[in-house]
């Protein structure tokens, strides 16, 4: 079940006509998928389910404290789609963009999980990111094109996803820099395609130090209840849509 939760991630925009499903309705749709038995067996252990009805699909989301994932069920209930679905007309991935939940964690835990900051804007943004995440790389490109760092003060929280095999090595390279400015520069370069991280070999002491920092970052991710990367939050730790922020 954990592999299913960790391997699913979608990023895109929400249509105004989308209809939220309550947990009972989502579970009823999930009965038609091959994942139903696994989902049902985990509900008493804390797994939760919700869903959204779109034009041609139901998007079913399963989540717990360890992460979240989506799968699609076609409207005729004949097929389950695991992975990414594109809207060909809009050239976008389709996502169930649920209303943001109020922050209920400890602000100190989030702030302690910030690994470096950059930007000259007056508004704070907390960004949960993985340098190997293709959607984070897309976010980086769009942010660069819109002078994002002049609008906001950006605080980076790393979430190295286990199915990104190079993520930790990229993070070791980024966080081994001596100053925040150097960390930010390496971060931007990696997201823009630099492979300088491949030539970096951290010492055991560097690894141990960065691993300890990452543990604080992961605690911040849990406090924010981030479901994937990139996830963006304002100064009150309310989740924001990155696609609207970079316009």
GIPE-V334153 format. One record per pair of residues at least 12 apart in sequence whose ideal C-beta (glycine too) atoms are under 10 Angstrom apart, sorted by the first residue. I is the first residue (numbers start at 1). J is the second residue. Records with the same first field share a line. If there is no record, write none. Layout:
I = J / J
//
This chain:
1 = 35 / 38 / 39 / 41 / 42 / 45 / 47 / 62 / 64 / 66 / 69
2 = 42 / 64 / 66 / 67 / 69 / 162
3 = 69 / 162 / 163
4 = 35 / 38 / 39 / 42 / 62 / 67 / 69 / 71 / 82
5 = 42 / 47 / 62 / 63 / 64 / 66 / 67 / 68 / 69 / 227
6 = 66 / 67 / 68 / 69 / 161 / 162 / 163 / 228
7 = 67 / 69 / 82 / 83 / 161 / 162 / 163
8 = 61 / 62 / 67 / 68 / 69 / 70 / 71 / 82 / 83 / 84 / 227 / 228
9 = 67 / 68 / 69 / 70 / 83 / 84 / 93 / 95 / 130 / 133 / 134 / 135 / 161 / 163 / 227 / 228 / 229
10 = 59 / 61 / 69 / 70 / 71 / 72 / 83 / 84 / 85 / 93 / 94 / 95 / 96 / 97 / 135 / 227 / 228
11 = 84 / 92 / 93 / 94 / 95 / 97 / 133 / 134 / 135 / 136 / 138 / 139 / 228 / 229 / 230 / 231 / 241 / 242 / 243
12 = 84 / 85 / 86 / 87 / 90 / 91 / 92 / 93 / 94 / 95 / 96 / 97 / 135 / 243
13 = 87 / 90 / 92 / 93 / 94 / 95 / 97 / 241 / 243 / 244
14 = 52 / 54 / 94 / 95 / 96 / 97 / 98 / 99 / 241 / 243
15 = 52 / 54 / 55 / 87 / 90 / 94 / 97
17 = 53 / 54 / 55
18 = 52 / 53 / 54 / 55 / 59 / 94 / 96 / 97 / 98
19 = 51 / 52 / 53 / 54 / 58
20 = 50 / 51 / 52 / 53 / 96 / 98 / 99
21 = 49 / 50 / 51 / 52 / 53 / 58 / 59 / 60 / 61 / 96
22 = 49 / 50 / 51
23 = 43 / 48 / 49 / 50 / 51
24 = 49
25 = 49 / 50 / 51 / 53 / 58 / 60
26 = 39 / 48 / 49 / 50 / 51 / 52 / 53 / 58 / 59 / 60 / 61 / 62 / 73
27 = 39 / 40 / 43 / 49 / 50 / 51 / 60 / 62
28 = 51 / 58
29 = 49 / 51 / 53 / 57 / 58 / 59 / 60 / 73 / 75 / 77 / 80
30 = 49 / 51 / 58 / 60 / 62 / 71 / 73 / 80
31 = 73 / 77
32 = 58 / 60 / 73 / 74 / 76 / 77 / 78 / 79 / 80
33 = 58 / 60 / 71 / 72 / 73 / 77 / 79 / 80 / 81 / 82
34 = 71 / 80 / 82
35 = 60 / 62 / 69 / 71 / 73 / 80 / 82
36 = 60 / 80
38 = 62
39 = 60 / 62
42 = 62 / 64
43 = 62 / 64
45 = 64
46 = 63 / 64 / 65 / 66
47 = 62 / 63 / 64 / 65 / 66
48 = 61 / 62 / 63 / 64 / 65 / 68
49 = 61 / 62 / 63
50 = 62 / 63 / 68 / 96 / 98
51 = 70 / 73 / 96 / 98
52 = 70 / 94 / 95 / 96 / 97 / 98
53 = 75 / 96
54 = 72 / 75 / 85 / 87 / 94 / 95 / 96
55 = 75 / 87 / 94
56 = 72 / 74 / 75 / 76 / 85 / 87 / 94
57 = 71 / 72 / 73 / 74 / 75 / 79 / 81 / 85 / 94 / 96
58 = 71 / 72 / 73 / 74 / 75 / 77 / 80 / 96
59 = 71 / 72 / 73 / 81 / 85 / 94 / 95 / 96 / 97 / 98
60 = 72 / 73 / 80 / 96
61 = 95 / 96 / 98 / 227
63 = 225 / 227
65 = 222 / 225
66 = 222
67 = 159 / 161 / 162 / 221 / 222 / 226 / 227 / 228
68 = 225 / 226 / 227 / 228
69 = 82 / 227 / 228
70 = 82 / 83 / 84 / 85 / 94 / 95 / 96 / 227 / 228
71 = 83 / 85
72 = 84 / 85 / 94 / 96
92 = 243
93 = 135 / 138
95 = 228 / 241 / 243
97 = 239 / 241 / 243
98 = 227 / 239
99 = 239
100 = 225 / 233 / 234 / 237 / 238 / 239 / 240 / 241
101 = 224 / 225 / 238 / 239
102 = 236 / 237 / 238
103 = 223 / 224 / 225 / 233 / 234 / 236 / 237 / 238 / 239
104 = 223 / 225 / 237
105 = 219 / 220 / 222 / 223 / 224 / 225 / 237
106 = 219 / 220 / 223
107 = 220 / 223 / 235 / 236 / 237
108 = 220 / 223
109 = 216 / 219 / 220 / 221 / 222 / 223 / 224
110 = 126 / 128 / 155 / 157 / 216 / 217 / 219 / 220 / 221 / 222 / 223 / 224 / 233 / 237
111 = 124 / 126 / 155 / 157 / 216 / 220 / 223 / 237
112 = 213 / 216 / 217 / 219 / 220 / 223
113 = 126 / 128 / 155 / 156 / 157 / 158 / 159 / 213 / 214 / 215 / 216 / 217 / 218 / 219 / 220 / 221 / 222 / 223 / 224
114 = 126 / 127 / 154 / 155 / 156 / 157 / 158 / 213 / 216 / 217 / 220
115 = 155 / 156 / 157 / 158 / 171 / 174 / 175 / 180 / 183 / 187 / 210 / 213 / 214 / 216 / 217 / 220
116 = 154 / 155 / 156 / 157 / 158 / 174 / 175 / 177 / 179 / 180 / 181 / 182 / 183 / 184 / 186 / 187 / 213
117 = 153 / 154 / 155 / 156 / 180 / 183 / 184
118 = 149 / 152 / 153 / 154 / 155 / 156 / 180 / 181 / 183 / 184 / 185 / 187 / 188
119 = 143 / 147 / 148 / 149 / 150 / 151 / 152 / 153 / 154 / 155 / 184
120 = 147 / 149 / 150 / 151 / 152 / 153 / 154
121 = 147 / 148 / 149 / 150 / 151 / 152 / 153 / 154
122 = 151 / 152 / 153
123 = 151 / 152 / 153 / 154 / 234 / 235 / 245
124 = 152 / 153 / 154 / 155 / 233 / 234 / 235 / 236 / 237
125 = 148 / 151 / 152 / 153 / 154 / 155 / 156 / 232 / 233 / 234 / 235 / 240 / 242 / 245
126 = 153 / 154 / 155 / 156 / 157 / 220 / 224 / 226 / 231 / 232 / 233 / 234 / 235 / 237 / 239 / 240
127 = 139 / 143 / 152 / 154 / 155 / 156 / 157 / 158 / 226 / 229 / 230 / 231 / 232 / 233 / 240 / 242 / 245
128 = 156 / 157 / 158 / 159 / 217 / 218 / 220 / 221 / 224 / 226 / 227 / 228 / 229 / 230 / 231 / 232 / 233 / 239
129 = 154 / 156 / 157 / 158 / 159 / 160 / 187 / 191 / 226 / 229 / 230 / 231 / 232 / 242
130 = 158 / 159 / 160 / 161 / 163 / 164 / 167 / 168 / 170 / 171 / 191 / 228 / 229 / 230
131 = 156 / 158 / 160 / 164 / 166 / 167 / 168 / 169 / 170 / 171 / 173 / 174 / 186 / 187 / 188 / 189 / 190 / 191 / 197 / 229
132 = 160 / 161 / 163 / 164 / 165 / 166 / 167 / 168 / 169 / 170 / 171 / 190 / 191 / 197 / 229
133 = 159 / 160 / 161 / 164 / 167 / 191 / 228 / 229 / 230
134 = 164 / 229
135 = 228 / 229 / 230 / 242
136 = 159 / 190 / 191 / 228 / 229 / 230 / 231 / 242
137 = 190 / 191 / 192 / 193 / 230
138 = 191 / 230 / 242 / 243 / 246
139 = 191 / 229 / 230 / 232 / 242 / 243 / 245 / 246
140 = 187 / 188 / 189 / 190 / 191 / 192 / 193 / 230 / 246
141 = 191 / 192 / 193 / 246
142 = 242 / 243 / 245 / 246 / 247
143 = 188 / 191 / 230 / 242 / 245 / 246
144 = 188 / 191 / 192 / 246
145 = 246
146 = 245 / 246 / 247
147 = 246
148 = 242 / 245 / 246
149 = 184 / 188
151 = 245 / 246
152 = 232 / 234 / 235 / 245
153 = 235
154 = 184 / 187 / 232
155 = 220 / 233 / 235
156 = 174 / 175 / 180 / 183 / 184 / 187 / 217
157 = 214 / 216 / 217 / 218 / 219 / 220 / 221 / 223 / 224 / 226 / 229 / 231 / 233
158 = 170 / 171 / 174 / 175 / 187 / 210 / 213 / 214 / 216 / 217 / 218 / 220 / 221 / 229
159 = 171 / 214 / 217 / 218 / 220 / 221 / 222 / 224 / 226 / 228 / 229 / 230 / 231
160 = 172 / 214 / 217 / 218 / 229
161 = 228 / 229
164 = 229
166 = 190 / 195 / 197 / 198
167 = 229
168 = 202 / 207 / 210 / 211 / 214
169 = 197 / 198 / 200 / 201 / 202
170 = 186 / 187 / 190 / 191 / 194 / 195 / 196 / 197 / 198 / 200
171 = 186 / 187 / 190 / 197 / 202 / 210 / 211 / 213 / 214 / 217
172 = 197 / 200 / 201 / 202 / 203 / 206 / 207 / 209 / 210 / 211 / 214
173 = 186 / 187 / 189 / 190 / 194 / 196 / 197 / 198 / 199 / 200 / 201 / 202 / 210
174 = 186 / 187 / 188 / 189 / 190 / 191 / 197 / 200 / 210
175 = 187 / 202 / 206 / 209 / 210 / 211 / 213 / 214 / 217
176 = 197 / 200 / 201 / 202 / 203 / 206 / 207 / 209 / 210
186 = 200
220 = 233 / 237
223 = 237
224 = 237 / 238 / 239
225 = 237 / 239
226 = 239
227 = 239
230 = 242
232 = 244 / 245 / 246
//
